[in-house]
């Protein structure tokens, strides 16, 4: 273990109060290339509560199966799961029978509530039992602790007790619903990292990454004791690394485990009261202690820190070390991220953004004087702070809170490892998430999204035929089983849905600011926009804040129309098989124009329907409606969906009388019938569209919803080629547009 230090000033004035700031570099030993690796111990503690069901648990299982393949038979592996209680799925021990371990992992199913403490304590017990050489415990959870020990400090103490036995605890928060402060406290107690993964692919990558670090570990249970000199009045750690004050006045910093050659930086600030004598003064002794995982021998490295006390006129000309000052701004930035995360959890978006912006300015001001070797890291930090600040105002506050917290935790505990993660974050900002994976053997996210847009736009244009000057002739032709001649002109349904697809394919999420900007910029007169939508989009185009403008509609209640629902079937198809994510993103997309809960509920219903069927085309119509109703908040839309299930054996006219056909231009009057038509005609886009048009009402809207949902199930092949050819081409700004393509 190598220690080195830089001081901001190597001299201080005699007989004056001052501070000495010390930048400490701690570097782990290199692992010889030909050295035999000692057996590692990895204990997984996995949340299997009800909220982990579906894609999240499946993703975690896939990651653990891959992890087992990566480990050697001599490595110790254990798996504890928890819901209402902890359960040992794989007793910690050597991986002598990997096939049996794989079967045990694959058999895990979601359960009930979240007793995180029982899982953590049981995992620590297993790790202690399996090895006296230390261990890494990885706790994976997507929720809040609601059973057992729930106090953050008490849970941190549990992890701290494990660390006393050589067990480093790292946490992985999964999704957007977990408590980052709680998992951060556990990671601090266990001297590990607090990681964040929003989706299964990200979680799998982080689990694999942690395993790689475990297998290249060369120093474990590393601590740094700071022993202040007799003339020092106090010492603090800059940044977010916690420390413990010992009875002798020294400060103990638990640094956890280091992988081969890993370097970490600490910044210590010493308070030095006036010193009366000139000469060298001892500031502190730094003592690093660690265990070699190969031999279990304990080693110590010591570094004395001293400063010269000089006359005041000599000290007046001193110049601060730019490397130390840059690090000071860097550490302030990590504190700003933590403070911004707290502000976002408290609902203070503006406060969070302001904190991040101030940290960005401080870092940018320091960057000009920074040494060249720090330039790359500083540039990435400045860019990250800028994007976090902008997203704090506009993006999902939970997402930004977790990203900020995980970033500061990573740069505090795993700085050398953070470069790749920061690059991925910046590449994904302000929202470029990787596309969701295709269901086994299924189409890509882009293909299924465009297929749903084809079904939606054909339904929109087909339904609009009966609402135009030649509506009577068109209705007669349709009633006779014929197709009216083309081109069929699409309406606002398609224009806005195409924008949703455009944003999704570029950013991977419902970026609200981008949606609002493009909805307004692409608004076209004569496409059938209602007066409320027209007024809203014109106001946004003129510079109004979309949140205030949407909330002010209809006397301050917000719109509960069907406009948000009519455009989101492609969004649901994009998130195939992940109805939870589809519901979250649909709600976000709806809020841009529809602030009323029923307007949001309508969008959630349609998106979930498309997600469920794109993920599982074999699902029955009745099962589809049940799955959708489960995800929709109580209200008019949900009660309509429940009635729709009872009407699956009825004809279209009877269903429309009971459910509505959009004549009232509201989500509760439109969405239930549209999804009834989709459920009854799930194998036929044409059948669903004819059912919608046959009952009248807001036919372009109901047909757009039904067509999009059914096409999410059937793919583009389910949309008749003759109908697609009759529909006018999609907007020319849409990537991959065309008559026969989405």
PAROTI-701409 format. One record per residue (C-alpha): residue number from 1; residue in one letter; x, y, z. Coordinates in steps of 0.02 Angstrom, whole numbers. Each point is the difference from the previous one (the first is absolute). Layout:
BEGIN
   num   residu        u        v        w
   NUM        A        X        Y        Z
...
END
This chain:
BEGIN
   num   residu        u        v        w
     1        X        0        0        0
     2        X       75      165      -52
     3        X      -39      168       81
     4        X       44      172      -68
     5        X      -56      175       45
     6        X       -8      178      -68
     7        X      -31      155      106
     8        X      -93      153      -60
     9        X      137      105       83
    10        X      163      -72       63
    11        X       26      151      113
    12        X     -109       88      128
    13        X       28      168       85
    14        X       68        3      176
    15        X     -115       55      140
    16        X     -157       -5     -110
    17        X     -152     -114       -5
    18        X       -2      -99     -161
    19        X      -57     -158      -88
    20        X      100     -132      -91
    21        X      -88     -100     -136
    22        X       81     -165      -48
    23        X      -39     -104     -155
    24        X       37     -183       37
    25        X       20     -133     -136
    26        X      -23     -181       54
    27        X       53     -130     -129
    28        X      -23     -188       16
    29        X      134     -128      -45
    30        X        0      -70     -176
    31        X      -52     -181      -23
    32        X      141      -98      -82
    33        X      -58      -67     -169
    34        X       54     -178       38
    35        X      -57       -2      181
    36        X     -130     -128       53
    37        X     -161       82       52
    38        X      -61      -49      174
    39        X     -180      -60       13
    40        X     -123      145        8
    41        X     -160        8      101
    42        X     -152       85      -75
    43        X     -163        5       97
    44        X     -154       63      -94
    45        X     -150       66       96
    46        X     -144       18     -123
    47        X     -167       86       26
    48        X     -139     -113      -64
    49        X     -146      103       66
    50        X     -153       23     -108
    51        X       64      158      -83
    52        X      148      -98      -70
    53        X     -116     -111     -102
    54        X       12       -8     -189
    55        X      144       73      -98
    56        X      100       56      152
    57        X       11     -168       84
    58        X       26      -87     -167
    59        X      144      119      -38
    60        X       78      -30      171
    61        X      -14     -188      -23
    62        X       85       10     -171
    63        X      140      104       76
    64        X       28     -124      142
    65        X        2     -148     -119
    66        X      135       88     -101
    67        X       93       40      160
    68        X        5     -183       51
    69        X       78      -41     -169
    70        X      134      133       29
    71        X       54      -64      173
    72        X      118     -146       28
    73        X      -58     -159       88
    74        X      115       44      145
    75        X      -84      169       26
    76        X     -132       15      136
    77        X     -172       55      -58
    78        X     -158       22      100
    79        X     -173       68      -35
    80        X     -127       63      127
    81        X     -167       69      -57
    82        X     -125       98      101
    83        X     -180       58       -6
    84        X      -98      -13      164
    85        X      145     -104       64
    86        X      173      -56      -52
    87        X       31     -166      -86
    88        X      165      -84      -42
    89        X      -16      -53     -182
    90        X      182      -51      -22
    91        X       99      -35      159
    92        X      165       94       -8
    93        X      143     -115      -49
    94        X      108      -60     -144
    95        X      -83      -12     -171
    96        X       31     -186      -13
    97        X     -168      -35      -85
    98        X      -39      147     -114
    99        X     -148      -88      -81
   100        X      -87      -15      168
   101        X       34      183       38
   102        X      -70       52     -169
   103        X     -160     -100       32
   104        X      -21       83      170
   105        X       23      173      -74
   106        X     -120      -32     -144
   107        X     -135      -57      122
   108        X      -10      167       91
   109        X     -173       81       -5
   110        X      -64      168       63
   111        X      -89        4      168
   112        X      -70      129      121
   113        X       64      150      100
   114        X      179       62       30
   115        X       91      -51      159
   116        X      170       60      -58
   117        X       80      -18      171
   118        X      -36     -186        9
   119        X       83      -26     -169
   120        X      150      106       45
   121        X       29      -84      168
   122        X      -24     -175      -71
   123        X      120       40     -142
   124        X      133       60      122
   125        X      -21     -160      101
   126        X       24     -106     -157
   127        X      153       97      -55
   128        X       79      -19      173
   129        X      -35     -186        0
   130        X       72      -28     -173
   131        X      167       86       19
   132        X      119       75      125
   133        X       92       87     -142
   134        X     -125      141      -19
   135        X     -143       16     -124
   136        X      -96      117     -113
   137        X     -187       13       30
   138        X     -108       73     -139
   139        X     -174       55       54
   140        X     -124       24     -144
   141        X     -168       82       34
   142        X     -132      103      -92
   143        X     -102       64      147
   144        X      -11       71      174
   145        X       24     -102      159
   146        X     -175      -17       73
   147        X       23     -146      119
   148        X      130      -42      132
   149        X      134      131       32
   150        X      -39      153     -107
   151        X      104      136       84
   152        X      143       54     -112
   153        X      129       16      139
   154        X      -46     -171       71
   155        X       18      -82     -170
   156        X      167       87      -25
   157        X       54      -73      168
   158        X      -46     -174      -63
   159        X      115       23     -149
   160        X      134       76      111
   161        X       -5     -155      108
   162        X       29     -106     -154
   163        X      146      110      -52
   164        X       78      -34      169
   165        X        8     -181      -57
   166        X       78       45     -167
   167        X     -163        7     -100
   168        X      -14      150     -117
   169        X     -179       42      -46
   170        X      -46       81     -165
   171        X     -181       42      -43
   172        X      -86        4     -168
   173        X     -160      101      -10
   174        X     -110      -67     -139
   175        X     -131      104      -91
   176        X      -71      167       56
   177        X      -94      -54      157
   178        X      139      -41      123
   179        X       60      109      144
   180        X      172       63      -52
   181        X       36       76      171
   182        X      -32     -167       85
   183        X      107     -102     -119
   184        X      133      135        8
   185        X        4      -13      189
   186        X       21     -189      -12
   187        X      142       20     -125
   188        X       86      128      111
   189        X      -13     -117      149
   190        X       74     -142     -101
   191        X      136      109      -81
   192        X      -67      -42     -172
   193        X      -79       92     -146
   194        X     -181       52      -29
   195        X      -45      -42     -180
   196        X     -153       44     -104
   197        X      -76      -97     -145
   198        X     -162       54      -79
   199        X      -28     -153     -109
   200        X       45     -185       -5
   201        X      141       21     -126
   202        X       85      135      104
   203        X      -19     -107      157
   204        X       78     -150      -85
   205        X      148      104      -59
   206        X       31       69      175
   207        X      -12     -172       81
   208        X      127      -67     -125
   209        X      113      151       29
   210        X       -2      -25      189
   211        X       49     -182      -24
   212        X      149       51     -107
   213        X       61      118      135
   214        X      -21     -136      132
   215        X      108     -119     -101
   216        X      141      127      -18
   217        X        2       55      183
   218        X      175       27       72
   219        X      -40       92      162
   220        X     -148      -25      115
   221        X      -65       86      156
   222        X      107      152      -39
   223        X       -3      136      133
   224        X       87      166       15
   225        X       32       68      174
   226        X       35      187        6
   227        X      100       43      157
   228        X        7      190       18
   229        X      157       79       67
   230        X        4       84      171
   231        X      -21      174      -75
   232        X     -154      -44     -102
   233        X     -171       46       70
   234        X     -109     -106     -115
   235        X      -18      -93     -164
   236        X     -145      -29     -120
   237        X      -19      -97     -161
   238        X      -55       99     -151
   239        X     -134      -84     -103
   240        X     -112     -144       47
   241        X      112     -133       76
   242        X      -60      -36      178
   243        X      127       -8      142
   244        X        0      -52      182
   245        X       85      103      136
   246        X       98     -112      118
   247        X       26       32      187
   248        X      181       54      -28
   249        X      -58      140     -116
   250        X       52      -88     -161
   251        X     -119      -26     -147
   252        X      -33     -172      -71
   253        X      -54      -16     -182
   254        X      -61     -169      -61
   255        X       43      -14     -184
   256        X      -60     -177      -35
   257        X       79     -111     -133
   258        X      117       50     -142
   259        X       25      -90     -164
   260        X      171      -18      -82
   261        X       85      169      -22
   262        X     -154       98       51
   263        X       31      181       53
   264        X     -113      104      110
   265        X       13      180       57
   266        X      -44       76      168
   267        X        2      182       50
   268        X       36       44      182
   269        X      -15      173       74
   270        X       97       34      162
   271        X      -33      148      114
   272        X      166       70       62
   273        X       -9      134      137
   274        X      139      128        6
   275        X      171      -79       21
   276        X      127      109       90
   277        X      161      -84      -58
   278        X       77       -1     -173
   279        X       53     -163      -80
   280        X      -79     -166      -45
   281        X     -166      -45       81
   282        X      -80     -172       -4
   283        X     -175        6      -73
   284        X      -43     -185       11
   285        X       54     -179      -23
   286        X     -101     -101     -125
   287        X       -5     -186       32
   288        X      -76     -116     -131
   289        X      -39     -178       52
   290        X      -60     -140     -114
   291        X       -7     -188      -18
   292        X       71      -96     -147
   293        X     -142     -115      -59
   294        X      124     -129      -63
   295        X       94      -23      165
   296        X     -115       85      127
   297        X      154       89       66
   298        X      -29      178       62
   299        X      111      140      -63
   300        X       22      181       52
   301        X       64      152      -94
   302        X       37      165       89
   303        X       21      175      -70
   304        X       45      150      109
   305        X      -69      171      -51
   306        X       91      158       51
   307        X       -1      184      -46
   308        X      126      140       17
   309        X      -42      145      115
   310        X       74      160      -74
   311        X       -9      187       31
   312        X     -160       84      -54
   313        X       80       99     -141
   314        X       74     -159      -72
   315        X     -168      -90        7
   316        X      -88      148      -81
   317        X       68      -50     -170
   318        X      -51     -182        6
   319        X      -99      -72     -147
   320        X     -126     -141       25
   321        X       36     -166      -83
   322        X     -120      -10     -150
   323        X      -20     -188       15
   324        X      -59       16      180
   325        X     -117      144      -38
   326        X      -74      -94     -147
   327        X      -31     -150      110
   328        X      -85      112      127
   329        X     -123       59     -133
   330        X      -21     -180      -57
   331        X      -47      -57      175
   332        X     -119      147       21
   333        X      -86      -63     -158
   334        X      -29     -171       79
   335        X      -79       83      152
   336        X     -109      104     -117
   337        X      -63     -160      -83
   338        X      -50      -72      168
   339        X      -86      162       52
   340        X      -90        8     -167
   341        X      -61     -178       23
   342        X      -71       47      170
   343        X      -85      154      -73
   344        X      -80     -102     -139
   345        X      -66     -126      126
   346        X      -77      148       93
   347        X      -81       64     -160
   348        X      115      151      -20
   349        X       49       -9     -184
   350        X       62      179      -10
   351        X      105      -18      157
   352        X       80     -158      -69
   353        X       38       82     -167
   354        X       74      154       84
   355        X      115     -104      109
   356        X       65      -96     -150
   357        X       23      159     -103
   358        X      104       82      137
   359        X      111     -154       11
   360        X       18        1     -188
   361        X       55      183        0
   362        X      128      -31      137
   363        X       73     -148      -93
   364        X        2       94     -166
   365        X       90      148       80
   366        X      131     -117       71
   367        X       21      -98     -162
   368        X      104      136      -85
   369        X      137      -19      130
   370        X      -12     -189       16
   371        X      145     -112      -53
   372        X      -19      -82     -171
   373        X      -18     -174       75
   374        X     -160       54       87
   375        X      -80       78     -154
   376        X      -96     -152      -61
   377        X      -78      -40      168
   378        X      -45      184       30
   379        X      -82       17     -170
   380        X     -106     -153       32
   381        X      -49       65      173
   382        X      -46      172      -66
   383        X     -106      -77     -137
   384        X      -83     -120      122
   385        X      -41      141      122
   386        X      -74      103     -141
   387        X     -110     -142      -58
   388        X      -53      -47      175
   389        X      -50      181       32
   390        X     -105        8     -159
   391        X      -80     -167       33
   392        X      -37       47      180
   393        X     -123      126      -68
   394        X      -81     -108     -134
   395        X       32     -186       17
   396        X      -77     -126      118
   397        X       60       64      169
   398        X       26     -176       67
   399        X      111      -46     -147
   400        X      108      155       19
   401        X       10      -19      189
   402        X       64     -176      -18
   403        X      122       45     -137
   404        X       73      142      104
   405        X       12     -106      158
   406        X       81     -147      -91
   407        X      124      115      -85
   408        X       61       79      162
   409        X        8     -169       85
   410        X       99      -71     -145
   411        X      125      142       -6
   412        X       21      -13      189
   413        X       28     -188        8
   414        X       44      -58     -176
   415        X       73      150      -87
   416        X      115      -93     -117
   417        X     -147     -106      -57
   418        X     -118      144      -33
   419        X       67       63     -166
   420        X      -94     -129     -104
   421        X     -161       22       98
   422        X        6      189      -18
   423        X       31      -18     -187
   424        X     -152     -113      -13
   425        X     -104      124       99
   426        X       53      145     -110
   427        X      -31     -101     -158
   428        X     -175      -37       64
   429        X      -39      181       48
   430        X     -113       88       -9
   431        X      -86     -165      -22
   432        X       81     -116     -125
   433        X      -34     -164       87
   434        X       42     -162      -91
   435        X     -152      -79      -84
   436        X      -88     -136       99
   437        X       46     -176      -52
   438        X     -112      -97     -118
   439        X     -106     -139       75
   440        X       74     -170      -40
   441        X       -9      -21     -189
   442        X      -94      163      -19
   443        X       30      161      -96
   444        X      111      142       58
   445        X      -66      149       97
   446        X        8      109     -155
   447        X      -92     -129     -107
   448        X     -142      -29      121
   449        X      -18      187       34
   450        X      -16       37     -185
   451        X     -122     -144      -22
   452        X     -112       75      133
   453        X       13      169      -86
   454        X      -55      -81     -163
   455        X     -153      -74       83
   456        X      -38      164       90
   457        X       19      110     -154
   458        X     -101     -114     -112
   459        X     -136       -6      133
   460        X        4      189       18
   461        X      -14       30     -188
   462        X     -133     -136      -22
   463        X     -105       67      142
   464        X       17      180      -63
   465        X      -82      -49     -164
   466        X     -170       -1       86
   467        X       24      174       74
   468        X       34       99     -159
   469        X     -112       81     -132
   470        X      -12     -165      -94
   471        X      -34      -95      161
   472        X     -167      -72      -57
   473        X       75      -78     -156
   474        X      148      -66       96
   475        X     -110      -72      136
   476        X     -108      -85     -129
   477        X      151      -78      -86
   478        X       69      -60      165
   479        X     -168      -71       53
   480        X       -5      -96     -164
   481        X      172      -74       34
   482        X       90      106     -128
   483        X      145      120       23
   484        X      -21      184      -44
   485        X      130       61     -126
   486        X      161       76       64
   487        X       91       99       52
   488        X      -68      -11      177
   489        X       57      155       91
   490        X       60      -23      178
   491        X      -37      123      141
   492        X       76       68      160
   493        X        2     -177       71
   494        X      135      -52     -123
   495        X       94      165        4
   496        X       22       -9      189
   497        X       30     -189        4
   498        X      137       20     -130
   499        X       83      128      114
   500        X       -9     -122      146
   501        X       85     -132     -110
   502        X      131      126      -57
   503        X       45       46      179
   504        X       -2     -180       60
   505        X      116      -62     -136
   506        X      121      144       33
   507        X       -3        4      189
   508        X      -72     -163       63
   509        X     -128       85      113
   510        X     -143      124        4
   511        X      106      157       12
   512        X     -132      124       54
   513        X       88      160      -53
   514        X       42      -72     -170
   515        X     -178      -62      -25
   516        X      -73      169       47
   517        X      120       91     -115
   518        X      -34     -113     -149
   519        X     -189      -12       27
   520        X       -4      189      -10
   521        X      123       17     -144
   522        X      -88     -132     -106
   523        X     -177       59       35
   524        X      -89       15     -169
   525        X     -166       86      -30
   526        X     -128     -109      -87
   527        X       54     -164       80
   528        X     -150      -10      116
   529        X       72       71      161
   530        X     -134       46      126
   531        X      -12      180       61
   532        X       78      -42      169
   533        X      149      -89      -77
   534        X       22      139     -129
   535        X        1      134      136
   536        X      124      -98      106
   537        X      124      -32     -141
   538        X       -7      179      -61
   539        X       38       61      177
   540        X      147     -119       16
   541        X       67       56     -169
   542        X       -9      179       64
   543        X      109      -44      149
   544        X     -123      -51      136
   545        X       57     -133      125
   546        X      -89     -158      -52
   547        X      -32      -55      180
   548        X      -92      159       44
   549        X      -91        6     -166
   550        X      -60     -181       11
   551        X      -55       20      181
   552        X      -98      158      -39
   553        X     -112      -80     -130
   554        X     -186      -21       33
   555        X       -6      116      147
   556        X      154      -71       84
   557        X      -49     -184       -1
   558        X      104      -45     -152
   559        X      -64      -97     -150
   560        X      -80     -170       24
   561        X      -22      -26     -186
   562        X       66     -148      -99
   563        X      142       92      -87
   564        X      137      -72      109
   565        X      -70     -177      -19
   566        X      -19        7     -189
   567        X      189       23      -29
   568        X       82     -126      118
   569        X      -24     -174      -71
   570        X      173       11      -82
   571        X       74       48      169
   572        X      -76     -156       78
   573        X       69     -107     -142
   574        X      172       76       28
   575        X       -3      -63      180
   576        X      -64     -172      -47
   577        X      -22     -116      147
   578        X       37      137      127
   579        X     -173       72       41
   580        X       66       88      154
   581        X      123      102     -102
   582        X     -129       25     -136
   583        X     -122       71      128
   584        X      132      116       73
   585        X       53       68     -169
   586        X     -179       14      -63
   587        X      -45      105      152
   588        X      148      113      -33
   589        X      -48       20     -182
   590        X     -180       39       48
   591        X       45      134      127
   592        X       68      111     -138
   593        X     -177       35      -62
   594        X     -122      -87      119
   595        X       15       46      184
   596        X     -163      -81       55
   597        X       20     -173       79
   598        X     -126      -77     -121
   599        X       97       67     -150
   600        X      156      -82       72
   601        X      -93     -161       41
   602        X      -58      -16     -179
   603        X      178       12      -64
   604        X       61     -127      128
   605        X     -137     -122      -52
   606        X       41        4     -185
   607        X      188       -8       26
   608        X      -13     -146      121
   609        X     -112      -93     -122
   610        X      127       19     -140
   611        X      144      -47      116
   612        X      -86     -156       64
   613        X      -50      -64     -171
   614        X      166       44      -83
   615        X       85      -99      137
   616        X     -121     -147        2
   617        X     -103      -15     -161
   618        X      -75     -164       61
   619        X      -94       88      141
   620        X     -190       -3      -17
   621        X     -106      156      -18
   622        X      -75      -26      173
   623        X      173      -19       79
   624        X       54      155      -91
   625        X     -140      107       72
   626        X       34      -70      173
   627        X      185       43      -12
   628        X      -41      176      -58
   629        X     -129       33      136
   630        X      126      -55      131
   631        X      119      140      -53
   632        X     -129      140      -14
   633        X      -45      111      148
   634        X     -179      -11       65
   635        X     -119      113      -96
   636        X     -106        9     -156
   637        X      126      -82     -117
   638        X       30     -146      116
   639        X     -185      -32       34
   640        X      -30        3     -187
   641        X      135     -130      -26
   642        X      -77     -111      132
   643        X     -169       14      -87
   644        X       84      -38     -167
   645        X       57     -169       65
   646        X     -180      -46       33
   647        X      -49       51     -177
   648        X      124     -105      -98
   649        X     -141     -111      -61
   650        X     -108      146      -55
   651        X      -12       84     -169
   652        X       83      165      -41
   653        X     -160      102       11
   654        X      -43      -66      173
   655        X      177       28       60
   656        X       -1      178      -64
   657        X     -166       36       86
   658        X       71      -60      165
   659        X      176       69      -15
   660        X      -17      153     -112
   661        X       70       31     -173
   662        X       94      162       25
   663        X     -148      115      -32
   664        X       37       88      165
   665        X      183       23      -51
   666        X       65      -62      167
   667        X      120     -139       46
   668        X     -130      -98      102
   669        X     -122        9     -148
   670        X      130      -55     -129
   671        X      136     -113       69
   672        X     -106     -143       69
   673        X      -90      -30     -166
   674        X      161       16     -102
   675        X       84     -132      108
   676        X     -158     -108       -6
   677        X       13        4     -191
   678        X      185      -46       10
   679        X      -35     -143      123
   680        X     -140      -73     -108
   681        X       93       19     -165
   682        X      177      -33       61
   683        X       48      -98     -155
   684        X      -68      126     -125
   685        X       44      184      -14
   686        X     -133       16     -134
   687        X     -132      -80      111
   688        X       40      116      145
   689        X       -7      154     -112
   690        X     -165      -49      -79
   691        X      -74      -28      174
   692        X       52      176       52
   693        X      -64       84     -157
   694        X     -161     -100        2
   695        X      -61       75      164
   696        X       35      182      -46
   697        X       57      131      125
   698        X      180       57        3
   699        X       49     -133     -126
   700        X      174       61      -45
   701        X       49       -2      184
   702        X      -72     -170       47
   703        X       67      -78     -161
   704        X      173       75       30
   705        X        8      -75      174
   706        X      -66     -171      -51
   707        X      107       -7     -157
   708        X      158       43       95
   709        X      -30     -129      136
   710        X      -43     -142     -119
   711        X      149       40     -113
   712        X      113       -6      153
   713        X      -56     -181       14
   714        X       -1      -51     -184
   715        X      145      103      -65
   716        X       -7      102     -158
   717        X      -55     -155      -97
   718        X     -166        9       91
   719        X      -41      168      -79
   720        X      -73      -38     -174
   721        X      117       59     -138
   722        X     -145       73     -100
   723        X      -51      106      150
   724        X      177       60       29
   725        X       17       48     -182
   726        X     -162      101       11
   727        X       60      101      150
   728        X       99      155      -45
   729        X      188      -10       36
   730        X       56       32      177
   731        X       84      167       40
   732        X      163       27      -94
   733        X       94       42      161
   734        X      -30     -174       71
   735        X      151     -117      -19
   736        X      -41     -151     -109
   737        X     -167       72      -57
   738        X      -94      -68     -149
   739        X     -162      -78      -56
   740        X       57     -172       43
   741        X      114       40      144
   742        X      -13       75      173
END
